[in-house]
């Protein structure tokens, strides 16, 4: 992924207001991000730990998606330990359910779509073996190459983004 500026990131969001995008905080390590190893930028907002953000590179410019941790009353008793983007297995606290308001009028009406993801949103680093899940020593053995695993992750992310932006 090519490095992005603060302005590019803030103007990319499809499912939040310009005011919300202007108030979000970038990752604390923004200046040191390993851009060459990121297929997307994902982070938990350091000023609002119940909010997270994804920025996905696209040919026509980045696409930003704002996410939030649903309230306890809205979450299911079921919990996943497998990220739906990169398919990394984690210990119980390594995967979290995040909800993205839909883009446009449907999102303003409160409609959301959820996904279980790595709690630190570092999926590209897990797929590349640059980061290991806590309490696990390695990824499950797969017959897919690194490029195939990255392509699968990208496809999963594109599918989620399509669900967020459908009808906007």
Phi and psi in radians as a Rosetta constraint file:
Dihedral C 1 N 2 CA 2 C 2 CIRCULARHARMONIC -1.311 0.35
Dihedral N 2 CA 2 C 2 N 3 CIRCULARHARMONIC 2.509 0.35
Dihedral C 2 N 3 CA 3 C 3 CIRCULARHARMONIC -1.015 0.35
Dihedral N 3 CA 3 C 3 N 4 CIRCULARHARMONIC 2.483 0.35
Dihedral C 3 N 4 CA 4 C 4 CIRCULARHARMONIC -1.990 0.35
Dihedral N 4 CA 4 C 4 N 5 CIRCULARHARMONIC 2.612 0.35
Dihedral C 4 N 5 CA 5 C 5 CIRCULARHARMONIC -1.545 0.35
Dihedral N 5 CA 5 C 5 N 6 CIRCULARHARMONIC 2.862 0.35
Dihedral C 5 N 6 CA 6 C 6 CIRCULARHARMONIC -0.924 0.35
Dihedral N 6 CA 6 C 6 N 7 CIRCULARHARMONIC -0.805 0.35
Dihedral C 6 N 7 CA 7 C 7 CIRCULARHARMONIC -1.121 0.35
Dihedral N 7 CA 7 C 7 N 8 CIRCULARHARMONIC -0.762 0.35
Dihedral C 7 N 8 CA 8 C 8 CIRCULARHARMONIC -1.051 0.35
Dihedral N 8 CA 8 C 8 N 9 CIRCULARHARMONIC -0.741 0.35
Dihedral C 8 N 9 CA 9 C 9 CIRCULARHARMONIC -1.133 0.35
Dihedral N 9 CA 9 C 9 N 10 CIRCULARHARMONIC -0.903 0.35
Dihedral C 9 N 10 CA 10 C 10 CIRCULARHARMONIC -1.103 0.35
Dihedral N 10 CA 10 C 10 N 11 CIRCULARHARMONIC -0.573 0.35
Dihedral C 10 N 11 CA 11 C 11 CIRCULARHARMONIC -1.460 0.35
Dihedral N 11 CA 11 C 11 N 12 CIRCULARHARMONIC -0.069 0.35
Dihedral C 11 N 12 CA 12 C 12 CIRCULARHARMONIC -1.531 0.35
Dihedral N 12 CA 12 C 12 N 13 CIRCULARHARMONIC -0.211 0.35
Dihedral C 12 N 13 CA 13 C 13 CIRCULARHARMONIC -1.266 0.35
Dihedral N 13 CA 13 C 13 N 14 CIRCULARHARMONIC 2.257 0.35
Dihedral C 13 N 14 CA 14 C 14 CIRCULARHARMONIC -1.712 0.35
Dihedral N 14 CA 14 C 14 N 15 CIRCULARHARMONIC -0.319 0.35
Dihedral C 14 N 15 CA 15 C 15 CIRCULARHARMONIC -2.197 0.35
Dihedral N 15 CA 15 C 15 N 16 CIRCULARHARMONIC 0.525 0.35
Dihedral C 15 N 16 CA 16 C 16 CIRCULARHARMONIC -2.602 0.35
Dihedral N 16 CA 16 C 16 N 17 CIRCULARHARMONIC 2.903 0.35
Dihedral C 16 N 17 CA 17 C 17 CIRCULARHARMONIC -1.334 0.35
Dihedral N 17 CA 17 C 17 N 18 CIRCULARHARMONIC 2.856 0.35
Dihedral C 17 N 18 CA 18 C 18 CIRCULARHARMONIC -1.065 0.35
Dihedral N 18 CA 18 C 18 N 19 CIRCULARHARMONIC -0.645 0.35
Dihedral C 18 N 19 CA 19 C 19 CIRCULARHARMONIC -1.113 0.35
Dihedral N 19 CA 19 C 19 N 20 CIRCULARHARMONIC -0.764 0.35
Dihedral C 19 N 20 CA 20 C 20 CIRCULARHARMONIC -1.102 0.35
Dihedral N 20 CA 20 C 20 N 21 CIRCULARHARMONIC -0.736 0.35
Dihedral C 20 N 21 CA 21 C 21 CIRCULARHARMONIC -1.124 0.35
Dihedral N 21 CA 21 C 21 N 22 CIRCULARHARMONIC -0.623 0.35
Dihedral C 21 N 22 CA 22 C 22 CIRCULARHARMONIC -1.240 0.35
Dihedral N 22 CA 22 C 22 N 23 CIRCULARHARMONIC -0.427 0.35
Dihedral C 22 N 23 CA 23 C 23 CIRCULARHARMONIC -1.592 0.35
Dihedral N 23 CA 23 C 23 N 24 CIRCULARHARMONIC -0.236 0.35
Dihedral C 23 N 24 CA 24 C 24 CIRCULARHARMONIC -1.167 0.35
Dihedral N 24 CA 24 C 24 N 25 CIRCULARHARMONIC 2.613 0.35
Dihedral C 24 N 25 CA 25 C 25 CIRCULARHARMONIC -1.770 0.35
Dihedral N 25 CA 25 C 25 N 26 CIRCULARHARMONIC 2.384 0.35
Dihedral C 25 N 26 CA 26 C 26 CIRCULARHARMONIC -1.296 0.35
Dihedral N 26 CA 26 C 26 N 27 CIRCULARHARMONIC 2.877 0.35
Dihedral C 26 N 27 CA 27 C 27 CIRCULARHARMONIC -0.971 0.35
Dihedral N 27 CA 27 C 27 N 28 CIRCULARHARMONIC 2.547 0.35
Dihedral C 27 N 28 CA 28 C 28 CIRCULARHARMONIC -1.050 0.35
Dihedral N 28 CA 28 C 28 N 29 CIRCULARHARMONIC -0.550 0.35
Dihedral C 28 N 29 CA 29 C 29 CIRCULARHARMONIC -1.730 0.35
Dihedral N 29 CA 29 C 29 N 30 CIRCULARHARMONIC 0.488 0.35
Dihedral C 29 N 30 CA 30 C 30 CIRCULARHARMONIC -0.909 0.35
Dihedral N 30 CA 30 C 30 N 31 CIRCULARHARMONIC -0.742 0.35
Dihedral C 30 N 31 CA 31 C 31 CIRCULARHARMONIC -1.188 0.35
Dihedral N 31 CA 31 C 31 N 32 CIRCULARHARMONIC -0.386 0.35
Dihedral C 31 N 32 CA 32 C 32 CIRCULARHARMONIC -1.883 0.35
Dihedral N 32 CA 32 C 32 N 33 CIRCULARHARMONIC 0.228 0.35
Dihedral C 32 N 33 CA 33 C 33 CIRCULARHARMONIC -1.057 0.35
Dihedral N 33 CA 33 C 33 N 34 CIRCULARHARMONIC 2.435 0.35
Dihedral C 33 N 34 CA 34 C 34 CIRCULARHARMONIC -1.447 0.35
Dihedral N 34 CA 34 C 34 N 35 CIRCULARHARMONIC 1.242 0.35
Dihedral C 34 N 35 CA 35 C 35 CIRCULARHARMONIC -0.901 0.35
Dihedral N 35 CA 35 C 35 N 36 CIRCULARHARMONIC -0.650 0.35
Dihedral C 35 N 36 CA 36 C 36 CIRCULARHARMONIC -1.157 0.35
Dihedral N 36 CA 36 C 36 N 37 CIRCULARHARMONIC -0.301 0.35
Dihedral C 36 N 37 CA 37 C 37 CIRCULARHARMONIC -1.848 0.35
Dihedral N 37 CA 37 C 37 N 38 CIRCULARHARMONIC 0.102 0.35
Dihedral C 37 N 38 CA 38 C 38 CIRCULARHARMONIC -1.836 0.35
Dihedral N 38 CA 38 C 38 N 39 CIRCULARHARMONIC 2.192 0.35
Dihedral C 38 N 39 CA 39 C 39 CIRCULARHARMONIC -1.597 0.35
Dihedral N 39 CA 39 C 39 N 40 CIRCULARHARMONIC -0.309 0.35
Dihedral C 39 N 40 CA 40 C 40 CIRCULARHARMONIC -2.738 0.35
Dihedral N 40 CA 40 C 40 N 41 CIRCULARHARMONIC 2.798 0.35
Dihedral C 40 N 41 CA 41 C 41 CIRCULARHARMONIC -1.785 0.35
Dihedral N 41 CA 41 C 41 N 42 CIRCULARHARMONIC 2.165 0.35
Dihedral C 41 N 42 CA 42 C 42 CIRCULARHARMONIC -2.354 0.35
Dihedral N 42 CA 42 C 42 N 43 CIRCULARHARMONIC 2.386 0.35
Dihedral C 42 N 43 CA 43 C 43 CIRCULARHARMONIC -2.750 0.35
Dihedral N 43 CA 43 C 43 N 44 CIRCULARHARMONIC 2.720 0.35
Dihedral C 43 N 44 CA 44 C 44 CIRCULARHARMONIC -1.568 0.35
Dihedral N 44 CA 44 C 44 N 45 CIRCULARHARMONIC 2.305 0.35
Dihedral C 44 N 45 CA 45 C 45 CIRCULARHARMONIC -1.105 0.35
Dihedral N 45 CA 45 C 45 N 46 CIRCULARHARMONIC 2.048 0.35
Dihedral C 45 N 46 CA 46 C 46 CIRCULARHARMONIC -1.119 0.35
Dihedral N 46 CA 46 C 46 N 47 CIRCULARHARMONIC -0.364 0.35
Dihedral C 46 N 47 CA 47 C 47 CIRCULARHARMONIC -1.637 0.35
Dihedral N 47 CA 47 C 47 N 48 CIRCULARHARMONIC -0.184 0.35
Dihedral C 47 N 48 CA 48 C 48 CIRCULARHARMONIC -2.586 0.35
Dihedral N 48 CA 48 C 48 N 49 CIRCULARHARMONIC 1.477 0.35
Dihedral C 48 N 49 CA 49 C 49 CIRCULARHARMONIC -1.129 0.35
Dihedral N 49 CA 49 C 49 N 50 CIRCULARHARMONIC -0.126 0.35
Dihedral C 49 N 50 CA 50 C 50 CIRCULARHARMONIC -1.667 0.35
Dihedral N 50 CA 50 C 50 N 51 CIRCULARHARMONIC 0.155 0.35
Dihedral C 50 N 51 CA 51 C 51 CIRCULARHARMONIC -2.133 0.35
Dihedral N 51 CA 51 C 51 N 52 CIRCULARHARMONIC 2.546 0.35
Dihedral C 51 N 52 CA 52 C 52 CIRCULARHARMONIC -2.445 0.35
Dihedral N 52 CA 52 C 52 N 53 CIRCULARHARMONIC 2.918 0.35
Dihedral C 52 N 53 CA 53 C 53 CIRCULARHARMONIC -2.520 0.35
Dihedral N 53 CA 53 C 53 N 54 CIRCULARHARMONIC 2.529 0.35
Dihedral C 53 N 54 CA 54 C 54 CIRCULARHARMONIC -2.154 0.35
Dihedral N 54 CA 54 C 54 N 55 CIRCULARHARMONIC 2.434 0.35
Dihedral C 54 N 55 CA 55 C 55 CIRCULARHARMONIC -2.246 0.35
Dihedral N 55 CA 55 C 55 N 56 CIRCULARHARMONIC 2.089 0.35
Dihedral C 55 N 56 CA 56 C 56 CIRCULARHARMONIC -1.918 0.35
Dihedral N 56 CA 56 C 56 N 57 CIRCULARHARMONIC 2.205 0.35
Dihedral C 56 N 57 CA 57 C 57 CIRCULARHARMONIC -1.205 0.35
Dihedral N 57 CA 57 C 57 N 58 CIRCULARHARMONIC 2.429 0.35
Dihedral C 57 N 58 CA 58 C 58 CIRCULARHARMONIC -2.380 0.35
Dihedral N 58 CA 58 C 58 N 59 CIRCULARHARMONIC 2.699 0.35
Dihedral C 58 N 59 CA 59 C 59 CIRCULARHARMONIC -1.002 0.35
Dihedral N 59 CA 59 C 59 N 60 CIRCULARHARMONIC -0.584 0.35
Dihedral C 59 N 60 CA 60 C 60 CIRCULARHARMONIC -1.656 0.35
Dihedral N 60 CA 60 C 60 N 61 CIRCULARHARMONIC 0.224 0.35
Dihedral C 60 N 61 CA 61 C 61 CIRCULARHARMONIC 2.093 0.35
Dihedral N 61 CA 61 C 61 N 62 CIRCULARHARMONIC 2.820 0.35
Dihedral C 61 N 62 CA 62 C 62 CIRCULARHARMONIC -1.165 0.35
Dihedral N 62 CA 62 C 62 N 63 CIRCULARHARMONIC 2.633 0.35
Dihedral C 62 N 63 CA 63 C 63 CIRCULARHARMONIC -2.030 0.35
Dihedral N 63 CA 63 C 63 N 64 CIRCULARHARMONIC 2.075 0.35
Dihedral C 63 N 64 CA 64 C 64 CIRCULARHARMONIC -1.739 0.35
Dihedral N 64 CA 64 C 64 N 65 CIRCULARHARMONIC 2.442 0.35
Dihedral C 64 N 65 CA 65 C 65 CIRCULARHARMONIC -2.247 0.35
Dihedral N 65 CA 65 C 65 N 66 CIRCULARHARMONIC 2.173 0.35
Dihedral C 65 N 66 CA 66 C 66 CIRCULARHARMONIC -1.568 0.35
Dihedral N 66 CA 66 C 66 N 67 CIRCULARHARMONIC 2.426 0.35
Dihedral C 66 N 67 CA 67 C 67 CIRCULARHARMONIC -2.272 0.35
Dihedral N 67 CA 67 C 67 N 68 CIRCULARHARMONIC 2.792 0.35
Dihedral C 67 N 68 CA 68 C 68 CIRCULARHARMONIC -2.537 0.35
Dihedral N 68 CA 68 C 68 N 69 CIRCULARHARMONIC 2.744 0.35
Dihedral C 68 N 69 CA 69 C 69 CIRCULARHARMONIC -1.417 0.35
Dihedral N 69 CA 69 C 69 N 70 CIRCULARHARMONIC 2.129 0.35
Dihedral C 69 N 70 CA 70 C 70 CIRCULARHARMONIC -1.120 0.35
Dihedral N 70 CA 70 C 70 N 71 CIRCULARHARMONIC 2.686 0.35
Dihedral C 70 N 71 CA 71 C 71 CIRCULARHARMONIC -1.109 0.35
Dihedral N 71 CA 71 C 71 N 72 CIRCULARHARMONIC 2.698 0.35
Dihedral C 71 N 72 CA 72 C 72 CIRCULARHARMONIC -1.005 0.35
Dihedral N 72 CA 72 C 72 N 73 CIRCULARHARMONIC -0.656 0.35
Dihedral C 72 N 73 CA 73 C 73 CIRCULARHARMONIC -1.153 0.35
Dihedral N 73 CA 73 C 73 N 74 CIRCULARHARMONIC -0.378 0.35
Dihedral C 73 N 74 CA 74 C 74 CIRCULARHARMONIC -1.639 0.35
Dihedral N 74 CA 74 C 74 N 75 CIRCULARHARMONIC -0.216 0.35
Dihedral C 74 N 75 CA 75 C 75 CIRCULARHARMONIC -1.530 0.35
Dihedral N 75 CA 75 C 75 N 76 CIRCULARHARMONIC 2.660 0.35
Dihedral C 75 N 76 CA 76 C 76 CIRCULARHARMONIC -1.367 0.35
Dihedral N 76 CA 76 C 76 N 77 CIRCULARHARMONIC 2.762 0.35
Dihedral C 76 N 77 CA 77 C 77 CIRCULARHARMONIC -1.216 0.35
Dihedral N 77 CA 77 C 77 N 78 CIRCULARHARMONIC -0.336 0.35
Dihedral C 77 N 78 CA 78 C 78 CIRCULARHARMONIC -1.343 0.35
Dihedral N 78 CA 78 C 78 N 79 CIRCULARHARMONIC 2.474 0.35
Dihedral C 78 N 79 CA 79 C 79 CIRCULARHARMONIC -2.345 0.35
Dihedral N 79 CA 79 C 79 N 80 CIRCULARHARMONIC 2.481 0.35
Dihedral C 79 N 80 CA 80 C 80 CIRCULARHARMONIC -1.790 0.35
Dihedral N 80 CA 80 C 80 N 81 CIRCULARHARMONIC 2.628 0.35
Dihedral C 80 N 81 CA 81 C 81 CIRCULARHARMONIC -2.018 0.35
Dihedral N 81 CA 81 C 81 N 82 CIRCULARHARMONIC 0.217 0.35
Dihedral C 81 N 82 CA 82 C 82 CIRCULARHARMONIC -2.134 0.35
Dihedral N 82 CA 82 C 82 N 83 CIRCULARHARMONIC 2.166 0.35
Dihedral C 82 N 83 CA 83 C 83 CIRCULARHARMONIC -1.209 0.35
Dihedral N 83 CA 83 C 83 N 84 CIRCULARHARMONIC 2.322 0.35
Dihedral C 83 N 84 CA 84 C 84 CIRCULARHARMONIC -1.400 0.35
Dihedral N 84 CA 84 C 84 N 85 CIRCULARHARMONIC -0.165 0.35
Dihedral C 84 N 85 CA 85 C 85 CIRCULARHARMONIC -1.594 0.35
Dihedral N 85 CA 85 C 85 N 86 CIRCULARHARMONIC -0.988 0.35
Dihedral C 85 N 86 CA 86 C 86 CIRCULARHARMONIC -1.815 0.35
Dihedral N 86 CA 86 C 86 N 87 CIRCULARHARMONIC -0.116 0.35
Dihedral C 86 N 87 CA 87 C 87 CIRCULARHARMONIC 1.072 0.35
Dihedral N 87 CA 87 C 87 N 88 CIRCULARHARMONIC 0.582 0.35
Dihedral C 87 N 88 CA 88 C 88 CIRCULARHARMONIC -1.494 0.35
Dihedral N 88 CA 88 C 88 N 89 CIRCULARHARMONIC 2.306 0.35
Dihedral C 88 N 89 CA 89 C 89 CIRCULARHARMONIC -1.557 0.35
Dihedral N 89 CA 89 C 89 N 90 CIRCULARHARMONIC 2.363 0.35
Dihedral C 89 N 90 CA 90 C 90 CIRCULARHARMONIC -2.210 0.35
Dihedral N 90 CA 90 C 90 N 91 CIRCULARHARMONIC 2.938 0.35
Dihedral C 90 N 91 CA 91 C 91 CIRCULARHARMONIC -1.208 0.35
Dihedral N 91 CA 91 C 91 N 92 CIRCULARHARMONIC 3.060 0.35
Dihedral C 91 N 92 CA 92 C 92 CIRCULARHARMONIC -0.955 0.35
Dihedral N 92 CA 92 C 92 N 93 CIRCULARHARMONIC -0.615 0.35
Dihedral C 92 N 93 CA 93 C 93 CIRCULARHARMONIC -1.670 0.35
Dihedral N 93 CA 93 C 93 N 94 CIRCULARHARMONIC 0.088 0.35
Dihedral C 93 N 94 CA 94 C 94 CIRCULARHARMONIC -1.506 0.35
Dihedral N 94 CA 94 C 94 N 95 CIRCULARHARMONIC -0.183 0.35
Dihedral C 94 N 95 CA 95 C 95 CIRCULARHARMONIC -2.169 0.35
Dihedral N 95 CA 95 C 95 N 96 CIRCULARHARMONIC 2.409 0.35
Dihedral C 95 N 96 CA 96 C 96 CIRCULARHARMONIC -2.322 0.35
Dihedral N 96 CA 96 C 96 N 97 CIRCULARHARMONIC 2.640 0.35
Dihedral C 96 N 97 CA 97 C 97 CIRCULARHARMONIC -1.490 0.35
Dihedral N 97 CA 97 C 97 N 98 CIRCULARHARMONIC 2.187 0.35
Dihedral C 97 N 98 CA 98 C 98 CIRCULARHARMONIC -2.104 0.35
Dihedral N 98 CA 98 C 98 N 99 CIRCULARHARMONIC 2.505 0.35
Dihedral C 98 N 99 CA 99 C 99 CIRCULARHARMONIC -2.027 0.35
Dihedral N 99 CA 99 C 99 N 100 CIRCULARHARMONIC 2.323 0.35
Dihedral C 99 N 100 CA 100 C 100 CIRCULARHARMONIC -1.904 0.35
Dihedral N 100 CA 100 C 100 N 101 CIRCULARHARMONIC 2.155 0.35
Dihedral C 100 N 101 CA 101 C 101 CIRCULARHARMONIC -1.052 0.35
Dihedral N 101 CA 101 C 101 N 102 CIRCULARHARMONIC 2.437 0.35
Dihedral C 101 N 102 CA 102 C 102 CIRCULARHARMONIC -1.162 0.35
Dihedral N 102 CA 102 C 102 N 103 CIRCULARHARMONIC 2.626 0.35
Dihedral C 102 N 103 CA 103 C 103 CIRCULARHARMONIC -1.259 0.35
Dihedral N 103 CA 103 C 103 N 104 CIRCULARHARMONIC 2.577 0.35
Dihedral C 103 N 104 CA 104 C 104 CIRCULARHARMONIC 1.439 0.35
Dihedral N 104 CA 104 C 104 N 105 CIRCULARHARMONIC -2.750 0.35
Dihedral C 104 N 105 CA 105 C 105 CIRCULARHARMONIC -1.049 0.35
Dihedral N 105 CA 105 C 105 N 106 CIRCULARHARMONIC -0.661 0.35
Dihedral C 105 N 106 CA 106 C 106 CIRCULARHARMONIC -1.100 0.35
Dihedral N 106 CA 106 C 106 N 107 CIRCULARHARMONIC -0.641 0.35
Dihedral C 106 N 107 CA 107 C 107 CIRCULARHARMONIC -1.212 0.35
Dihedral N 107 CA 107 C 107 N 108 CIRCULARHARMONIC -0.673 0.35
Dihedral C 107 N 108 CA 108 C 108 CIRCULARHARMONIC -1.145 0.35
Dihedral N 108 CA 108 C 108 N 109 CIRCULARHARMONIC -0.400 0.35
Dihedral C 108 N 109 CA 109 C 109 CIRCULARHARMONIC -1.454 0.35
Dihedral N 109 CA 109 C 109 N 110 CIRCULARHARMONIC -0.048 0.35
Dihedral C 109 N 110 CA 110 C 110 CIRCULARHARMONIC 1.746 0.35
Dihedral N 110 CA 110 C 110 N 111 CIRCULARHARMONIC 0.083 0.35
Dihedral C 110 N 111 CA 111 C 111 CIRCULARHARMONIC -1.321 0.35
Dihedral N 111 CA 111 C 111 N 112 CIRCULARHARMONIC 2.393 0.35
Dihedral C 111 N 112 CA 112 C 112 CIRCULARHARMONIC -2.368 0.35
Dihedral N 112 CA 112 C 112 N 113 CIRCULARHARMONIC 2.925 0.35
Dihedral C 112 N 113 CA 113 C 113 CIRCULARHARMONIC -2.301 0.35
Dihedral N 113 CA 113 C 113 N 114 CIRCULARHARMONIC 2.407 0.35
Dihedral C 113 N 114 CA 114 C 114 CIRCULARHARMONIC -1.940 0.35
Dihedral N 114 CA 114 C 114 N 115 CIRCULARHARMONIC 2.807 0.35
Dihedral C 114 N 115 CA 115 C 115 CIRCULARHARMONIC -2.707 0.35
Dihedral N 115 CA 115 C 115 N 116 CIRCULARHARMONIC 2.463 0.35
Dihedral C 115 N 116 CA 116 C 116 CIRCULARHARMONIC -1.547 0.35
Dihedral N 116 CA 116 C 116 N 117 CIRCULARHARMONIC 2.143 0.35
Dihedral C 116 N 117 CA 117 C 117 CIRCULARHARMONIC -2.356 0.35
Dihedral N 117 CA 117 C 117 N 118 CIRCULARHARMONIC 2.873 0.35
Dihedral C 117 N 118 CA 118 C 118 CIRCULARHARMONIC -0.952 0.35
Dihedral N 118 CA 118 C 118 N 119 CIRCULARHARMONIC 2.268 0.35
Dihedral C 118 N 119 CA 119 C 119 CIRCULARHARMONIC -1.028 0.35
Dihedral N 119 CA 119 C 119 N 120 CIRCULARHARMONIC -0.507 0.35
Dihedral C 119 N 120 CA 120 C 120 CIRCULARHARMONIC -1.665 0.35
Dihedral N 120 CA 120 C 120 N 121 CIRCULARHARMONIC 0.022 0.35
Dihedral C 120 N 121 CA 121 C 121 CIRCULARHARMONIC 0.960 0.35
Dihedral N 121 CA 121 C 121 N 122 CIRCULARHARMONIC 0.565 0.35
Dihedral C 121 N 122 CA 122 C 122 CIRCULARHARMONIC -1.768 0.35
Dihedral N 122 CA 122 C 122 N 123 CIRCULARHARMONIC 0.599 0.35
Dihedral C 122 N 123 CA 123 C 123 CIRCULARHARMONIC -0.852 0.35
Dihedral N 123 CA 123 C 123 N 124 CIRCULARHARMONIC -0.825 0.35
Dihedral C 123 N 124 CA 124 C 124 CIRCULARHARMONIC -1.027 0.35
Dihedral N 124 CA 124 C 124 N 125 CIRCULARHARMONIC -0.587 0.35
Dihedral C 124 N 125 CA 125 C 125 CIRCULARHARMONIC -1.285 0.35
Dihedral N 125 CA 125 C 125 N 126 CIRCULARHARMONIC -0.603 0.35
Dihedral C 125 N 126 CA 126 C 126 CIRCULARHARMONIC -1.178 0.35
Dihedral N 126 CA 126 C 126 N 127 CIRCULARHARMONIC -0.774 0.35
Dihedral C 126 N 127 CA 127 C 127 CIRCULARHARMONIC -1.074 0.35
Dihedral N 127 CA 127 C 127 N 128 CIRCULARHARMONIC -0.666 0.35
Dihedral C 127 N 128 CA 128 C 128 CIRCULARHARMONIC -1.413 0.35
Dihedral N 128 CA 128 C 128 N 129 CIRCULARHARMONIC -0.095 0.35
Dihedral C 128 N 129 CA 129 C 129 CIRCULARHARMONIC 1.336 0.35
Dihedral N 129 CA 129 C 129 N 130 CIRCULARHARMONIC 0.237 0.35
Dihedral C 129 N 130 CA 130 C 130 CIRCULARHARMONIC -1.397 0.35
Dihedral N 130 CA 130 C 130 N 131 CIRCULARHARMONIC -0.341 0.35
Dihedral C 130 N 131 CA 131 C 131 CIRCULARHARMONIC -2.407 0.35
Dihedral N 131 CA 131 C 131 N 132 CIRCULARHARMONIC 2.429 0.35
Dihedral C 131 N 132 CA 132 C 132 CIRCULARHARMONIC -1.930 0.35
Dihedral N 132 CA 132 C 132 N 133 CIRCULARHARMONIC 2.519 0.35
Dihedral C 132 N 133 CA 133 C 133 CIRCULARHARMONIC -1.114 0.35
Dihedral N 133 CA 133 C 133 N 134 CIRCULARHARMONIC 2.569 0.35
Dihedral C 133 N 134 CA 134 C 134 CIRCULARHARMONIC -1.094 0.35
Dihedral N 134 CA 134 C 134 N 135 CIRCULARHARMONIC 2.516 0.35
Dihedral C 134 N 135 CA 135 C 135 CIRCULARHARMONIC 1.147 0.35
Dihedral N 135 CA 135 C 135 N 136 CIRCULARHARMONIC 0.192 0.35
Dihedral C 135 N 136 CA 136 C 136 CIRCULARHARMONIC -2.269 0.35
Dihedral N 136 CA 136 C 136 N 137 CIRCULARHARMONIC 2.519 0.35
Dihedral C 136 N 137 CA 137 C 137 CIRCULARHARMONIC -1.676 0.35
Dihedral N 137 CA 137 C 137 N 138 CIRCULARHARMONIC -0.335 0.35
Dihedral C 137 N 138 CA 138 C 138 CIRCULARHARMONIC -2.819 0.35
Dihedral N 138 CA 138 C 138 N 139 CIRCULARHARMONIC 2.884 0.35
Dihedral C 138 N 139 CA 139 C 139 CIRCULARHARMONIC -1.265 0.35
Dihedral N 139 CA 139 C 139 N 140 CIRCULARHARMONIC 2.775 0.35
Dihedral C 139 N 140 CA 140 C 140 CIRCULARHARMONIC -1.097 0.35
Dihedral N 140 CA 140 C 140 N 141 CIRCULARHARMONIC 2.549 0.35
Dihedral C 140 N 141 CA 141 C 141 CIRCULARHARMONIC -1.184 0.35
Dihedral N 141 CA 141 C 141 N 142 CIRCULARHARMONIC 2.293 0.35
Dihedral C 141 N 142 CA 142 C 142 CIRCULARHARMONIC -2.255 0.35
Dihedral N 142 CA 142 C 142 N 143 CIRCULARHARMONIC 2.653 0.35
Dihedral C 142 N 143 CA 143 C 143 CIRCULARHARMONIC -1.538 0.35
Dihedral N 143 CA 143 C 143 N 144 CIRCULARHARMONIC -0.107 0.35
Dihedral C 143 N 144 CA 144 C 144 CIRCULARHARMONIC -1.317 0.35
Dihedral N 144 CA 144 C 144 N 145 CIRCULARHARMONIC 2.564 0.35
Dihedral C 144 N 145 CA 145 C 145 CIRCULARHARMONIC -1.314 0.35
Dihedral N 145 CA 145 C 145 N 146 CIRCULARHARMONIC 2.962 0.35
Dihedral C 145 N 146 CA 146 C 146 CIRCULARHARMONIC -1.023 0.35
Dihedral N 146 CA 146 C 146 N 147 CIRCULARHARMONIC -0.797 0.35
Dihedral C 146 N 147 CA 147 C 147 CIRCULARHARMONIC -1.052 0.35
Dihedral N 147 CA 147 C 147 N 148 CIRCULARHARMONIC -0.684 0.35
Dihedral C 147 N 148 CA 148 C 148 CIRCULARHARMONIC -1.186 0.35
Dihedral N 148 CA 148 C 148 N 149 CIRCULARHARMONIC -0.674 0.35
Dihedral C 148 N 149 CA 149 C 149 CIRCULARHARMONIC -1.177 0.35
Dihedral N 149 CA 149 C 149 N 150 CIRCULARHARMONIC -0.688 0.35
Dihedral C 149 N 150 CA 150 C 150 CIRCULARHARMONIC -1.137 0.35
Dihedral N 150 CA 150 C 150 N 151 CIRCULARHARMONIC -0.685 0.35
Dihedral C 150 N 151 CA 151 C 151 CIRCULARHARMONIC -1.138 0.35
Dihedral N 151 CA 151 C 151 N 152 CIRCULARHARMONIC -0.707 0.35
Dihedral C 151 N 152 CA 152 C 152 CIRCULARHARMONIC -1.097 0.35
Dihedral N 152 CA 152 C 152 N 153 CIRCULARHARMONIC -0.787 0.35
Dihedral C 152 N 153 CA 153 C 153 CIRCULARHARMONIC -1.060 0.35
Dihedral N 153 CA 153 C 153 N 154 CIRCULARHARMONIC -0.768 0.35
Dihedral C 153 N 154 CA 154 C 154 CIRCULARHARMONIC -1.089 0.35
Dihedral N 154 CA 154 C 154 N 155 CIRCULARHARMONIC -0.716 0.35
Dihedral C 154 N 155 CA 155 C 155 CIRCULARHARMONIC -1.114 0.35
Dihedral N 155 CA 155 C 155 N 156 CIRCULARHARMONIC -0.716 0.35
Dihedral C 155 N 156 CA 156 C 156 CIRCULARHARMONIC -1.118 0.35
Dihedral N 156 CA 156 C 156 N 157 CIRCULARHARMONIC -0.717 0.35
Dihedral C 156 N 157 CA 157 C 157 CIRCULARHARMONIC -1.163 0.35
Dihedral N 157 CA 157 C 157 N 158 CIRCULARHARMONIC -0.755 0.35
Dihedral C 157 N 158 CA 158 C 158 CIRCULARHARMONIC -1.076 0.35
Dihedral N 158 CA 158 C 158 N 159 CIRCULARHARMONIC -0.702 0.35
Dihedral C 158 N 159 CA 159 C 159 CIRCULARHARMONIC -1.096 0.35
Dihedral N 159 CA 159 C 159 N 160 CIRCULARHARMONIC -0.765 0.35
Dihedral C 159 N 160 CA 160 C 160 CIRCULARHARMONIC -1.119 0.35
Dihedral N 160 CA 160 C 160 N 161 CIRCULARHARMONIC -0.781 0.35
Dihedral C 160 N 161 CA 161 C 161 CIRCULARHARMONIC -1.082 0.35
Dihedral N 161 CA 161 C 161 N 162 CIRCULARHARMONIC -0.661 0.35
Dihedral C 161 N 162 CA 162 C 162 CIRCULARHARMONIC -1.106 0.35
Dihedral N 162 CA 162 C 162 N 163 CIRCULARHARMONIC -0.669 0.35
Dihedral C 162 N 163 CA 163 C 163 CIRCULARHARMONIC -1.162 0.35
Dihedral N 163 CA 163 C 163 N 164 CIRCULARHARMONIC -0.641 0.35
Dihedral C 163 N 164 CA 164 C 164 CIRCULARHARMONIC -1.212 0.35
Dihedral N 164 CA 164 C 164 N 165 CIRCULARHARMONIC -0.715 0.35
Dihedral C 164 N 165 CA 165 C 165 CIRCULARHARMONIC -1.665 0.35
Dihedral N 165 CA 165 C 165 N 166 CIRCULARHARMONIC -0.053 0.35
Dihedral C 165 N 166 CA 166 C 166 CIRCULARHARMONIC -1.006 0.35
Dihedral N 166 CA 166 C 166 N 167 CIRCULARHARMONIC 2.286 0.35
Dihedral C 166 N 167 CA 167 C 167 CIRCULARHARMONIC 1.410 0.35
Dihedral N 167 CA 167 C 167 N 168 CIRCULARHARMONIC 0.015 0.35
